[in-house]
Amino acid sequence: MFLVLDRTTDGLHGEDEITAFRTLPPFPRTSVGEICRLALMGVMPALVSHDFAGFGGAIAAIQRLVGEHFSPAQGGVFTSPRVARVIAQLEAAGASGTGQSSWGPTAFAFAPSEDLARGIVAGVEPDGTELRIVQGRNNGAEIAVTSLDLVAN
């Protein structure tokens, strides 16, 4: 997985985020339905069958729908034009499943393996961004139960 960070800009937050949500039109029902279809018929089956291309395609499609809706508030599908250019380079080099974290400016993309990720990055010009190869934490949550000794007075 790749993370693309632009430390020269911030995504919307605080009052600016609240204003954006108030100003934007409601998210279209057709887009909500399409996102549900992509998640249930694209992302989930691809995960189960280890279909990297199907997973990446569905994630990118979901992210594009969300990014297009929020583009009037953030200046494009991605908050940072530099991040958008790096994401385009990553896609052209073979990365998949591109998207933006919340209001950005951090974006992400997937590669099928760390070796392929290193090959993809070799041809990408970071354009003033920070480009990282990272791994997910592929284990479940751990729940710890502690007991409290309650003393009655």
N, C-alpha and C positions, 0 to 999 in steps of 0.2 A: 504494500500500500504506500501511496505517496501523500505527503502533506505539502501544500504550497502556501507559504505564509508571506504576507506583505506587511512588514512592521512599520510602514510609513503611513498607514491609514487604519481607521477603525470602522467596524460595522456599526449599524444603528443600535443604539441602546438608550435606556432611560427615557426621557421625554421625547427625543427624536423617534424612538421606536414606537412609543404610544401614538404619536402624531401620525406616523406612517400607517399604522393599523387603522386609525380613524379615517384617514384620507383614502386609502385604497378601497376599491369596490369589494363586495363579498367574493370569496373564492368561487368560481363557477362550478355548479353542480356537475357539469359534464367532466370537468377536470378532476373533481373528487372521485367520480365513478371510474375514470381512467386510471387514477392512482391506485384505487382499490383493486382494479383488474390487474394492473402491473404487479402489485405486491402479491396478490393471491395466485395469479396464473403465471407470473414471471419470476419474481425474486424467490419465493418459497420453493417452487419445484426445482429451480436451478440450484439452490443450496443443497437440497436433498440429493440431487443427481450429480453434484459437483460439476455443473455446467457453467464454467467461468464466463463464456461469451454471453449466455442467456442472462446470467446474474448481472453482469456489467451493463448490458443493453437496457435491462429493466430499471436498474438504479439510475442510469443516465437519463432515461426518459422521464422518470419521476422528478428528478432534480431539474430537468429542463422546464417541465410544467410549472413547478414551484418558482423557479428563477424568473420565468417570463411574467408570472403574475406580480412578483415583487419588483420587477425591473423599473417601473416608474419611480419607486422610492429609493432604489439603490443605484440607479444609473446604468443598468444592464442586467443580464442574467447573473453576472458576478459583480460584487461590490467594487473590486479592484480591477481596472483594465490590465494591469501587469499580470495579475493572477490569471485572468481570462486568457491572455496570450500564452502563458506557460501551460495552462490546461489544454489549449489547442495543440501545442507542440507535443504534449504527453499523449494525447489521443492519436495524433498523426504517427507517433512512434510505437503505438500498440497498447497504450494504457486504456482502461475501460472503466465504466462505472463512475464517471466524473460528477462532481457536485460541489456545493458550497455548504459549509457548516453555518447554520442559522443565517444571520445577516452578514457573515463573512468578517473579515476578508479571507479567512482561511478556507482553502478548498482541498479536495481530496480526489484521488484516483486509485484504481487497483491494477495490479499486475498479477499474473498467475503464479509467479515465484519470485524469490529474492534475486536469483540470478538474472531472470528476465527484467526485473525492475532496474538492476544495475545497468543492463544493456540499453534500456529505454532512456535512462537519465543521461547516459553518455552523449546523446545527441541533442539534449535540450539546453537552450540558453536561458538561465534563470531570470534574466530581465530585471534585476534588482530585488528579486524575491528570495526567500529561503526555501529550498527544495529538499525535503527529507524523505528517506525511505524508512518506513516504520512497520511494525507488526502489530496485529491486534492481540489482545489478551484473550486467547481462545480457551478459556475455562469458565465454568459457571461461578455464580456468586457463592460466597461463603457466609453463612449466618452463624453468629456466635451468640449463645445464650449465657447470660451471667445471672447469678442469683443475688438477690439483695437480702440481707438479714434485716428484717424489720423488727424493731423492738417497740413493744407497746409500753406507753407510759401510764 
